[in-house]
């Protein structure tokens, strides 16, 4: 008789699932970031760039890019046994912005991916999350050949509030991206705790 076996059996933990958006300008590395950490085969909705889209798709600085996300990227990562993140990569071009409101529903927070060669491309994403009160972290994707700047220089250029985390990352590297995602979750939790605090008189 296996007395006590049931008490030694590991208790099943039902994980908390959280939704994180990955946003930023065209060609900044959103699809790469989601693919780098997803433990499932990521869903991608990429289409080849066409001559018809050339007048509206600004490829300056990313001339070698020949595909674009037309709906979203989707992936999943387990940060801990009890915490799973669902990642939704947003399309980068203005003409697909109508999808953002749908994707943002229920999101805990967001990553704004930035490229220092085209920093202005992430202004719209920063503004979007600020206006909607969605906590976000800025992750500067370190492209080869791009000039590197201190995070405080990036913060000043984007006119970010002091509490918004700014990190350097390699969107191809699992450990680097995990650090960014942990920063998003921690920042969102701190924001939530602050909002729950009773107003001091």
Z-matrix of the N, CA and C atoms (Angstrom, degrees):
N
C 1 1.472
C 2 1.529 1 109.50
N 3 1.302 2 116.24 1 129.68
C 4 1.478 3 120.85 2 -177.17
C 5 1.515 4 109.33 3 -91.77
N 6 1.342 5 115.27 4 73.28
C 7 1.466 6 120.09 5 -178.74
C 8 1.538 7 110.43 6 -65.82
N 9 1.302 8 115.30 7 133.73
C 10 1.459 9 120.31 8 176.32
C 11 1.510 10 115.45 9 81.18
N 12 1.354 11 117.76 10 1.00
C 13 1.466 12 119.04 11 -178.23
C 14 1.524 13 111.63 12 -61.68
N 15 1.348 14 115.65 13 -41.26
C 16 1.467 15 118.76 14 -177.09
C 17 1.526 16 111.53 15 -64.38
N 18 1.353 17 116.38 16 -32.33
C 19 1.460 18 118.16 17 -179.29
C 20 1.527 19 111.49 18 -73.05
N 21 1.368 20 115.85 19 -25.27
C 22 1.457 21 119.08 20 179.92
C 23 1.529 22 112.55 21 -86.98
N 24 1.336 23 116.06 22 -14.96
C 25 1.460 24 120.05 23 -178.59
C 26 1.525 25 109.98 24 -64.07
N 27 1.296 26 115.99 25 135.36
C 28 1.470 27 120.76 26 -177.59
C 29 1.521 28 110.00 27 -64.19
N 30 1.322 29 115.43 28 130.11
C 31 1.450 30 120.43 29 179.73
C 32 1.523 31 110.85 30 -73.19
N 33 1.320 32 116.07 31 134.19
C 34 1.467 33 119.83 32 178.90
C 35 1.531 34 109.73 33 -70.55
N 36 1.312 35 116.04 34 131.60
C 37 1.466 36 121.49 35 178.35
C 38 1.528 37 108.67 36 -106.13
N 39 1.319 38 115.48 37 123.46
C 40 1.471 39 120.30 38 176.68
C 41 1.528 40 107.62 39 -84.40
N 42 1.330 41 118.47 40 112.98
C 43 1.468 42 119.38 41 -173.94
C 44 1.527 43 112.72 42 -71.64
N 45 1.324 44 114.64 43 149.20
C 46 1.462 45 121.48 44 169.92
C 47 1.529 46 106.81 45 -79.46
N 48 1.318 47 117.31 46 133.47
C 49 1.463 48 120.82 47 178.92
C 50 1.532 49 109.09 48 -109.58
N 51 1.312 50 115.75 49 132.40
C 52 1.456 51 122.11 50 -178.10
C 53 1.522 52 109.87 51 -125.94
N 54 1.317 53 115.27 52 147.18
C 55 1.463 54 121.70 53 -178.67
C 56 1.526 55 109.93 54 -104.30
N 57 1.325 56 115.96 55 126.31
C 58 1.458 57 122.41 56 179.11
C 59 1.527 58 109.28 57 -123.19
N 60 1.322 59 117.39 58 132.25
C 61 1.460 60 121.61 59 175.12
C 62 1.527 61 110.13 60 -92.22
N 63 1.317 62 115.85 61 146.81
C 64 1.464 63 122.06 62 173.56
C 65 1.525 64 106.30 63 -120.10
N 66 1.328 65 116.05 64 113.19
C 67 1.462 66 120.71 65 -172.55
C 68 1.523 67 110.26 66 -126.97
N 69 1.319 68 115.12 67 172.92
C 70 1.457 69 121.16 68 179.47
C 71 1.510 70 110.34 69 146.97
N 72 1.297 71 115.74 70 -179.08
C 73 1.463 72 120.95 71 -176.47
C 74 1.517 73 113.56 72 -72.54
N 75 1.302 74 114.88 73 175.42
C 76 1.457 75 123.62 74 179.88
C 77 1.531 76 109.90 75 -64.41
N 78 1.331 77 116.73 76 128.00
C 79 1.461 78 121.10 77 174.97
C 80 1.510 79 115.34 78 75.32
N 81 1.343 80 117.93 79 19.07
C 82 1.465 81 120.27 80 -175.94
C 83 1.528 82 113.10 81 -86.07
N 84 1.346 83 117.38 82 -12.95
C 85 1.462 84 120.04 83 176.55
C 86 1.515 85 115.43 84 114.60
N 87 1.331 86 117.73 85 18.35
C 88 1.467 87 120.88 86 -177.81
C 89 1.530 88 111.79 87 -63.25
N 90 1.323 89 117.19 88 -46.75
C 91 1.467 90 121.55 89 179.49
C 92 1.525 91 110.24 90 -62.72
N 93 1.320 92 116.36 91 -40.73
C 94 1.466 93 121.18 92 178.35
C 95 1.520 94 110.99 93 -62.46
N 96 1.336 95 117.13 94 -44.18
C 97 1.461 96 121.65 95 -179.02
C 98 1.521 97 111.27 96 -60.96
N 99 1.331 98 116.68 97 -48.85
C 100 1.467 99 119.94 98 -179.73
C 101 1.528 100 110.22 99 -61.06
N 102 1.333 101 116.73 100 -43.34
C 103 1.461 102 120.73 101 -179.37
C 104 1.516 103 113.30 102 -66.19
N 105 1.342 104 117.25 103 -29.68
C 106 1.462 105 121.08 104 -176.64
C 107 1.519 106 112.58 105 -68.05
N 108 1.339 107 117.61 106 -30.25
C 109 1.468 108 119.72 107 -174.11
C 110 1.521 109 114.15 108 -113.27
N 111 1.323 110 118.05 109 -13.22
C 112 1.464 111 119.17 110 -173.54
C 113 1.527 112 111.09 111 -67.09
N 114 1.343 113 115.70 112 129.79
C 115 1.460 114 120.92 113 178.56
C 116 1.527 115 111.58 114 -86.62
N 117 1.310 116 116.62 115 -5.20
C 118 1.456 117 121.89 116 171.31
C 119 1.527 118 107.11 117 -114.03
N 120 1.299 119 115.86 118 163.25
C 121 1.462 120 118.15 119 175.68
C 122 1.521 121 108.53 120 -64.46
N 123 1.341 122 117.95 121 116.62
C 124 1.470 123 118.61 122 -174.24
C 125 1.520 124 112.43 123 -65.77
N 126 1.329 125 114.19 124 143.12
C 127 1.457 126 120.22 125 173.08
C 128 1.512 127 107.51 126 -81.19
N 129 1.315 128 116.59 127 127.72
C 130 1.462 129 120.81 128 179.18
C 131 1.523 130 109.10 129 -125.80
N 132 1.303 131 116.54 130 142.12
C 133 1.468 132 121.18 131 177.63
C 134 1.521 133 108.30 132 -121.82
N 135 1.312 134 115.99 133 53.98
C 136 1.466 135 120.69 134 -178.91
C 137 1.520 136 110.92 135 -90.41
N 138 1.307 137 114.68 136 141.21
C 139 1.458 138 122.44 137 175.11
C 140 1.526 139 108.19 138 -127.74
N 141 1.307 140 115.86 139 153.88
C 142 1.466 141 119.74 140 178.64
C 143 1.521 142 109.99 141 -70.44
N 144 1.321 143 115.30 142 140.47
C 145 1.461 144 119.70 143 174.53
C 146 1.518 145 108.93 144 -66.24
N 147 1.320 146 115.82 145 139.67
C 148 1.456 147 120.21 146 -177.69
C 149 1.521 148 110.55 147 -117.38
N 150 1.326 149 115.42 148 166.29
C 151 1.467 150 120.18 149 176.21
C 152 1.521 151 110.63 150 -62.26
N 153 1.354 152 116.46 151 -33.46
C 154 1.466 153 120.10 152 -179.29
C 155 1.529 154 111.27 153 -64.69
N 156 1.335 155 117.06 154 -31.82
C 157 1.458 156 120.10 155 -178.67
C 158 1.510 157 113.75 156 -87.45
N 159 1.335 158 117.58 157 -7.83
C 160 1.458 159 120.74 158 -175.46
C 161 1.536 160 113.34 159 -57.45
N 162 1.340 161 119.45 160 -38.37
C 163 1.473 162 118.09 161 179.73
C 164 1.527 163 114.01 162 -66.79
N 165 1.341 164 118.07 163 -22.81
C 166 1.469 165 119.90 164 -176.46
C 167 1.521 166 113.21 165 -108.44
N 168 1.331 167 119.12 166 -15.96
C 169 1.461 168 122.46 167 178.67
C 170 1.521 169 109.55 168 -98.70
N 171 1.331 170 116.18 169 109.76
C 172 1.461 171 121.21 170 -178.85
C 173 1.526 172 109.06 171 -82.29
N 174 1.329 173 116.90 172 107.53
C 175 1.464 174 121.10 173 -178.72
C 176 1.528 175 112.14 174 -101.81
N 177 1.329 176 116.83 175 14.10
C 178 1.466 177 120.09 176 177.80
C 179 1.525 178 109.32 177 -60.13
N 180 1.318 179 115.37 178 125.38
C 181 1.458 180 120.52 179 -178.50
C 182 1.504 181 114.07 180 90.58
N 183 1.328 182 117.19 181 -16.27
C 184 1.473 183 121.53 182 177.93
C 185 1.532 184 109.09 183 -133.36
N 186 1.313 185 115.14 184 46.58
C 187 1.468 186 120.86 185 -173.87
C 188 1.528 187 112.87 186 -59.98
N 189 1.347 188 117.67 187 -26.60
C 190 1.460 189 120.11 188 -178.21
C 191 1.526 190 112.58 189 -80.13
N 192 1.330 191 117.90 190 -8.81
C 193 1.466 192 120.59 191 -179.37
C 194 1.507 193 109.55 192 -73.73
N 195 1.344 194 116.64 193 128.39
C 196 1.466 195 119.45 194 -178.98
C 197 1.519 196 114.05 195 -123.78
N 198 1.362 197 117.24 196 7.05
C 199 1.464 198 120.87 197 174.43
C 200 1.518 199 109.00 198 -131.94
N 201 1.324 200 115.87 199 163.60
C 202 1.460 201 121.04 200 179.03
C 203 1.524 202 109.66 201 -146.94
N 204 1.338 203 116.49 202 146.46
C 205 1.464 204 121.57 203 176.12
C 206 1.518 205 108.56 204 -78.27
N 207 1.336 206 116.28 205 126.95
C 208 1.462 207 120.28 206 -176.90
C 209 1.524 208 112.92 207 -106.96
N 210 1.320 209 118.63 208 -8.75
C 211 1.466 210 120.86 209 176.07
C 212 1.518 211 109.70 210 -137.21
N 213 1.325 212 116.99 211 -71.09
C 214 1.462 213 119.42 212 178.21
C 215 1.520 214 109.31 213 -167.67
N 216 1.337 215 114.88 214 163.94
C 217 1.458 216 122.41 215 165.75
C 218 1.518 217 106.08 216 -106.57
N 219 1.323 218 116.44 217 149.35
C 220 1.463 219 119.14 218 179.75
C 221 1.520 220 109.41 219 -139.36
N 222 1.333 221 115.96 220 133.51
C 223 1.457 222 121.17 221 176.55
C 224 1.511 223 110.47 222 -149.75
N 225 1.330 224 115.95 223 173.90
C 226 1.467 225 120.93 224 -179.23
C 227 1.525 226 109.47 225 -139.89
N 228 1.321 227 116.22 226 140.32
C 229 1.462 228 120.95 227 175.50
C 230 1.522 229 109.44 228 -139.55
N 231 1.328 230 116.68 229 135.75
C 232 1.454 231 122.81 230 175.26
C 233 1.524 232 107.72 231 -93.52
N 234 1.327 233 117.19 232 111.10
C 235 1.457 234 120.92 233 179.30
C 236 1.528 235 111.17 234 -79.56
N 237 1.329 236 115.17 235 -38.93
C 238 1.465 237 122.14 236 175.26
C 239 1.516 238 107.16 237 -143.43
N 240 1.319 239 116.66 238 171.05
C 241 1.461 240 120.49 239 179.37
C 242 1.522 241 111.46 240 -56.16
N 243 1.333 242 115.54 241 -31.17
C 244 1.465 243 119.71 242 -175.45
C 245 1.528 244 113.34 243 -107.10
N 246 1.343 245 117.41 244 12.86
C 247 1.468 246 119.67 245 -176.96
C 248 1.530 247 111.47 246 -143.60
N 249 1.324 248 115.40 247 116.36
C 250 1.459 249 122.40 248 -179.74
C 251 1.525 250 108.70 249 -120.33
N 252 1.335 251 115.80 250 133.58
C 253 1.460 252 120.69 251 176.95
C 254 1.519 253 110.20 252 -106.76
N 255 1.323 254 115.85 253 133.76
C 256 1.458 255 121.86 254 170.31
C 257 1.525 256 106.93 255 -102.20
N 258 1.308 257 115.74 256 123.21
C 259 1.462 258 121.51 257 -175.85
C 260 1.516 259 110.77 258 -103.03
N 261 1.316 260 116.39 259 130.54
C 262 1.464 261 122.60 260 178.50
C 263 1.526 262 108.05 261 -122.26
N 264 1.325 263 116.49 262 109.19
C 265 1.450 264 121.32 263 176.71
C 266 1.514 265 110.23 264 -84.77
N 267 1.324 266 116.96 265 127.09
C 268 1.460 267 121.25 266 -177.16
C 269 1.527 268 110.74 267 -87.68
N 270 1.331 269 117.49 268 152.84
C 271 1.474 270 119.50 269 173.67
C 272 1.523 271 110.25 270 -68.36
N 273 1.342 272 116.53 271 147.11
C 274 1.453 273 120.71 272 -173.03
C 275 1.513 274 116.23 273 -89.78
N 276 1.343 275 117.73 274 -23.26
C 277 1.461 276 118.37 275 -174.35
C 278 1.526 277 112.27 276 -85.18
N 279 1.323 278 115.10 277 150.32
C 280 1.464 279 121.41 278 -178.62
C 281 1.532 280 111.95 279 -55.71
N 282 1.328 281 117.08 280 -35.63
C 283 1.470 282 119.14 281 -173.61
C 284 1.525 283 112.86 282 -68.94
N 285 1.334 284 118.25 283 -11.16
C 286 1.461 285 121.00 284 177.93
C 287 1.527 286 112.22 285 -108.06
N 288 1.329 287 117.01 286 11.99
C 289 1.460 288 119.45 287 -176.48
C 290 1.523 289 113.28 288 -66.79
N 291 1.310 290 118.54 289 -19.21
C 292 1.468 291 119.73 290 179.00
C 293 1.526 292 110.90 291 -61.54
N 294 1.337 293 118.15 292 -19.07
C 295 1.465 294 121.81 293 179.21
C 296 1.522 295 112.79 294 -79.61
N 297 1.315 296 118.13 295 -19.66
C 298 1.454 297 121.19 296 -172.82
C 299 1.526 298 113.40 297 -61.60
N 300 1.337 299 116.86 298 -43.99
C 301 1.465 300 119.65 299 -178.59
C 302 1.525 301 111.16 300 -59.65
N 303 1.322 302 116.09 301 -39.41
C 304 1.468 303 120.49 302 178.43
C 305 1.525 304 110.65 303 -65.65
N 306 1.321 305 116.60 304 -46.12
C 307 1.459 306 120.94 305 -178.61
C 308 1.529 307 112.07 306 -67.19
N 309 1.328 308 117.68 307 -30.66
C 310 1.468 309 121.42 308 -175.43
C 311 1.522 310 113.16 309 -76.31
N 312 1.325 311 117.92 310 -16.62
C 313 1.462 312 119.64 311 -177.67
C 314 1.522 313 110.45 312 -62.11
N 315 1.332 314 115.64 313 125.94
C 316 1.456 315 121.17 314 176.89
C 317 1.513 316 114.94 315 79.22
N 318 1.341 317 118.10 316 7.73
C 319 1.467 318 120.12 317 -178.52
C 320 1.526 319 110.70 318 -76.71
N 321 1.332 320 116.18 319 135.02
C 322 1.461 321 121.21 320 174.98
C 323 1.522 322 110.37 321 -71.73
N 324 1.330 323 115.91 322 -40.00
C 325 1.452 324 120.55 323 -177.18
C 326 1.513 325 110.53 324 -169.33
N 327 1.340 326 115.75 325 -171.12
C 328 1.458 327 119.94 326 -174.65
C 329 1.519 328 110.99 327 -149.27
N 330 1.320 329 114.42 328 154.57
C 331 1.454 330 123.22 329 168.54
C 332 1.521 331 107.08 330 -106.15
N 333 1.325 332 117.00 331 126.54
C 334 1.470 333 120.91 332 171.02
C 335 1.521 334 106.02 333 -102.39
N 336 1.320 335 115.73 334 109.85
C 337 1.464 336 120.99 335 -179.10
C 338 1.521 337 108.56 336 -85.35
N 339 1.325 338 115.58 337 132.88
C 340 1.473 339 120.42 338 -175.46
C 341 1.517 340 110.89 339 -125.82
N 342 1.322 341 114.86 340 150.18
C 343 1.465 342 123.74 341 175.54
C 344 1.528 343 105.74 342 -122.21
N 345 1.343 344 117.80 343 119.76
C 346 1.469 345 119.88 344 -175.03
C 347 1.519 346 112.53 345 -64.21
N 348 1.346 347 118.07 346 -18.94
C 349 1.469 348 120.15 347 177.80
C 350 1.517 349 111.35 348 -75.63
N 351 1.337 350 116.68 349 -20.49
C 352 1.465 351 122.15 350 -177.79
C 353 1.526 352 108.66 351 -141.09
N 354 1.323 353 116.16 352 52.40
C 355 1.458 354 120.67 353 -173.05
C 356 1.522 355 112.55 354 -59.78
N 357 1.320 356 115.89 355 -31.43
C 358 1.468 357 119.42 356 -178.33
C 359 1.525 358 112.19 357 -63.40
N 360 1.338 359 117.92 358 -19.92
C 361 1.466 360 121.01 359 -178.83
C 362 1.524 361 112.91 360 -67.43
N 363 1.330 362 117.38 361 -18.02
C 364 1.474 363 117.86 362 -179.70
C 365 1.523 364 112.63 363 -100.17
N 366 1.353 365 118.17 364 0.54
C 367 1.459 366 120.44 365 178.50
C 368 1.529 367 111.38 366 -57.05
N 369 1.320 368 116.43 367 -43.29
C 370 1.467 369 120.00 368 -176.21
C 371 1.526 370 111.31 369 -63.33
N 372 1.330 371 117.10 370 -39.53
C 373 1.466 372 120.53 371 179.37
C 374 1.527 373 110.72 372 -67.59
N 375 1.331 374 116.88 373 -43.43
C 376 1.467 375 120.88 374 177.46
C 377 1.528 376 109.55 375 -58.26
N 378 1.324 377 116.42 376 -47.06
C 379 1.461 378 121.14 377 -179.74
C 380 1.524 379 111.28 378 -62.16
N 381 1.330 380 116.59 379 -41.03
C 382 1.475 381 121.40 380 -179.31
C 383 1.525 382 110.60 381 -58.32
N 384 1.342 383 116.97 382 -49.70
C 385 1.463 384 119.99 383 -176.36
C 386 1.523 385 112.20 384 -73.21
N 387 1.331 386 117.28 385 -33.74
C 388 1.462 387 119.72 386 176.49
C 389 1.523 388 110.58 387 -63.22
N 390 1.329 389 116.99 388 -45.93
C 391 1.469 390 120.68 389 -177.33
C 392 1.517 391 112.27 390 -65.62
N 393 1.334 392 117.57 391 -29.77
C 394 1.466 393 121.17 392 -178.34
C 395 1.521 394 113.18 393 -96.98
N 396 1.323 395 116.87 394 1.37
C 397 1.457 396 120.13 395 177.18
C 398 1.519 397 113.61 396 68.11
N 399 1.333 398 117.64 397 26.85
C 400 1.463 399 121.52 398 178.43
C 401 1.523 400 108.42 399 -92.38
N 402 1.346 401 118.50 400 120.81
C 403 1.466 402 119.90 401 179.74
C 404 1.531 403 110.90 402 -60.90
N 405 1.320 404 116.60 403 140.31
C 406 1.462 405 119.42 404 -179.49
C 407 1.518 406 110.68 405 -144.76
N 408 1.318 407 114.48 406 157.60
C 409 1.456 408 123.48 407 174.72
C 410 1.520 409 107.83 408 -120.99
N 411 1.310 410 117.53 409 138.04
C 412 1.462 411 121.20 410 175.52
C 413 1.526 412 107.95 411 -93.78
N 414 1.326 413 115.93 412 126.27
C 415 1.462 414 121.95 413 177.74
C 416 1.521 415 108.35 414 -117.22
N 417 1.322 416 116.55 415 117.33
C 418 1.466 417 121.53 416 -179.51
C 419 1.522 418 107.84 417 -86.73
N 420 1.334 419 115.71 418 112.55
C 421 1.464 420 121.30 419 -179.31
C 422 1.532 421 108.90 420 -77.30
N 423 1.333 422 116.18 421 120.67
C 424 1.466 423 120.98 422 -174.78
C 425 1.527 424 111.14 423 -84.66
N 426 1.308 425 115.43 424 86.69
C 427 1.461 426 120.67 425 177.69
C 428 1.524 427 109.85 426 -73.23
N 429 1.326 428 115.50 427 144.05
C 430 1.469 429 119.69 428 176.59
C 431 1.525 430 109.49 429 -62.77
N 432 1.322 431 115.51 430 132.77
C 433 1.453 432 120.35 431 178.42
C 434 1.511 433 114.31 432 88.03
N 435 1.347 434 117.45 433 -11.22
C 436 1.462 435 119.70 434 179.59
C 437 1.526 436 109.55 435 -83.36
N 438 1.327 437 115.89 436 142.06
C 439 1.456 438 119.90 437 178.33
C 440 1.528 439 109.54 438 -67.10
N 441 1.322 440 116.84 439 135.91
C 442 1.454 441 121.15 440 179.93
C 443 1.520 442 110.21 441 -98.62
N 444 1.335 443 114.77 442 139.29
C 445 1.454 444 121.72 443 -179.24
C 446 1.526 445 109.41 444 -125.63
N 447 1.326 446 118.14 445 151.91
C 448 1.467 447 120.13 446 174.40
C 449 1.525 448 110.38 447 -60.51
N 450 1.336 449 116.18 448 150.91
C 451 1.468 450 119.66 449 -178.13
C 452 1.528 451 111.57 450 -60.54
N 453 1.325 452 118.03 451 -32.77
C 454 1.465 453 119.57 452 179.88
C 455 1.522 454 111.79 453 -68.73
N 456 1.331 455 117.09 454 -28.69
C 457 1.464 456 120.46 455 175.46
C 458 1.522 457 110.02 456 -68.43
N 459 1.337 458 116.31 457 -41.29
C 460 1.472 459 121.15 458 176.79
C 461 1.524 460 109.75 459 -64.21
N 462 1.330 461 116.53 460 -43.00
C 463 1.472 462 120.79 461 179.02
C 464 1.532 463 110.99 462 -57.69
N 465 1.327 464 115.80 463 -45.32
C 466 1.464 465 119.68 464 -179.11
C 467 1.527 466 111.07 465 -66.31
N 468 1.340 467 116.44 466 -40.41
C 469 1.473 468 120.19 467 -178.91
C 470 1.518 469 111.51 468 -64.38
N 471 1.343 470 116.67 469 -33.51
C 472 1.467 471 120.79 470 -179.60
C 473 1.521 472 112.36 471 -92.60
N 474 1.353 473 116.87 472 -2.40
C 475 1.464 474 122.68 473 179.75
C 476 1.527 475 111.02 474 54.12
N 477 1.354 476 115.64 475 51.07
C 478 1.455 477 121.23 476 -177.73
C 479 1.522 478 111.20 477 -87.26
N 480 1.328 479 115.99 478 151.13
C 481 1.462 480 120.70 479 172.43
C 482 1.527 481 109.23 480 -64.54
N 483 1.327 482 118.02 481 151.49
C 484 1.469 483 120.93 482 -175.92
C 485 1.528 484 114.46 483 -58.84
N 486 1.347 485 116.99 484 -29.67
C 487 1.473 486 118.66 485 -175.78
C 488 1.529 487 113.77 486 -82.04
N 489 1.331 488 118.03 487 -9.31
C 490 1.474 489 120.14 488 -179.88
C 491 1.540 490 108.90 489 -73.98
N 492 1.334 491 117.96 490 119.13
C 493 1.465 492 119.31 491 179.19
C 494 1.528 493 111.56 492 -67.09
N 495 1.339 494 116.18 493 139.20
C 496 1.463 495 122.63 494 174.05
C 497 1.525 496 106.75 495 -125.72
N 498 1.334 497 116.59 496 122.96
C 499 1.455 498 121.49 497 -177.66
C 500 1.520 499 110.33 498 -127.91
N 501 1.317 500 116.04 499 153.31
C 502 1.459 501 121.71 500 169.15
C 503 1.523 502 107.11 501 -92.15
N 504 1.327 503 117.64 502 142.15
C 505 1.460 504 119.32 503 -178.95
C 506 1.520 505 111.00 504 -150.97
N 507 1.316 506 114.10 505 164.36
C 508 1.465 507 122.65 506 170.89
C 509 1.518 508 105.61 507 -116.05
N 510 1.324 509 117.27 508 108.75
C 511 1.465 510 121.55 509 -175.01
C 512 1.525 511 113.09 510 -63.46
N 513 1.339 512 117.73 511 -10.78
C 514 1.467 513 121.44 512 179.04
C 515 1.523 514 112.10 513 -90.04
N 516 1.348 515 116.54 514 -12.42
C 517 1.461 516 121.08 515 -169.48
C 518 1.523 517 111.24 516 -105.11
N 519 1.337 518 116.97 517 123.03
C 520 1.460 519 121.91 518 -175.66
C 521 1.526 520 111.94 519 -58.02
N 522 1.335 521 117.45 520 -48.18
C 523 1.463 522 120.38 521 -176.91
C 524 1.528 523 111.32 522 -63.83
N 525 1.322 524 116.58 523 -40.16
C 526 1.459 525 121.20 524 179.75
C 527 1.524 526 111.06 525 -64.13
N 528 1.323 527 116.41 526 -43.65
C 529 1.466 528 120.71 527 -179.65
C 530 1.532 529 110.48 528 -69.03
N 531 1.326 530 117.67 529 -38.80
C 532 1.472 531 120.58 530 176.71
C 533 1.526 532 110.46 531 -57.54
N 534 1.327 533 117.33 532 -41.83
C 535 1.466 534 120.51 533 178.78
C 536 1.520 535 110.75 534 -60.14
N 537 1.325 536 116.52 535 -40.47
C 538 1.470 537 120.89 536 178.71
C 539 1.527 538 110.33 537 -64.02
N 540 1.328 539 117.00 538 -45.11
C 541 1.465 540 120.96 539 -178.19
C 542 1.523 541 111.26 540 -65.72
N 543 1.325 542 117.28 541 -39.23
C 544 1.466 543 120.69 542 176.24
C 545 1.528 544 109.76 543 -61.53
N 546 1.333 545 116.62 544 -41.29
C 547 1.462 546 120.54 545 179.18
C 548 1.526 547 111.63 546 -62.51
N 549 1.328 548 116.91 547 -38.65
C 550 1.474 549 120.80 548 178.19
C 551 1.523 550 110.22 549 -63.13
N 552 1.331 551 116.55 550 -48.88
C 553 1.463 552 120.79 551 -178.06
C 554 1.529 553 110.42 552 -62.21
N 555 1.328 554 117.19 553 -46.01
C 556 1.469 555 120.31 554 -179.48
C 557 1.524 556 111.42 555 -62.56
N 558 1.340 557 116.02 556 -42.46
C 559 1.469 558 120.07 557 179.22
C 560 1.528 559 110.81 558 -62.97
N 561 1.335 560 116.81 559 -42.88
C 562 1.469 561 120.90 560 179.83
C 563 1.528 562 111.08 561 -64.79
N 564 1.331 563 117.38 562 -38.55
C 565 1.464 564 121.05 563 179.89
C 566 1.535 565 110.85 564 -67.23
N 567 1.334 566 116.23 565 -41.78
C 568 1.473 567 120.01 566 177.85
C 569 1.524 568 109.70 567 -61.80
N 570 1.348 569 116.06 568 -43.95
C 571 1.471 570 119.98 569 178.09
C 572 1.518 571 111.18 570 -60.24
N 573 1.333 572 116.92 571 -43.25
C 574 1.463 573 121.23 572 -178.74
C 575 1.530 574 110.70 573 -64.38
N 576 1.338 575 116.70 574 -41.75
C 577 1.466 576 120.73 575 178.80
C 578 1.526 577 110.86 576 -63.32
N 579 1.331 578 115.54 577 -39.85
C 580 1.468 579 119.83 578 -179.56
C 581 1.525 580 110.86 579 -64.89
N 582 1.335 581 116.46 580 -38.67
C 583 1.461 582 120.10 581 179.79
C 584 1.514 583 112.04 582 -69.45
N 585 1.366 584 116.08 583 -27.17
C 586 1.467 585 119.24 584 179.98
C 587 1.513 586 112.91 585 -82.02
N 588 1.336 587 116.88 586 -15.53
C 589 1.464 588 119.74 587 179.79
C 590 1.525 589 110.42 588 -64.41
N 591 1.361 590 116.76 589 134.34
C 592 1.474 591 118.47 590 177.64
C 593 1.514 592 110.72 591 -63.98
N 594 1.303 593 115.79 592 142.70
C 595 1.463 594 120.66 593 -179.84
C 596 1.517 595 110.38 594 -62.16
N 597 1.330 596 116.62 595 130.71
C 598 1.466 597 120.94 596 179.00
C 599 1.518 598 109.56 597 -84.91
N 600 1.293 599 114.92 598 136.15
C 601 1.464 600 119.14 599 -179.56
C 602 1.512 601 110.34 600 -105.98
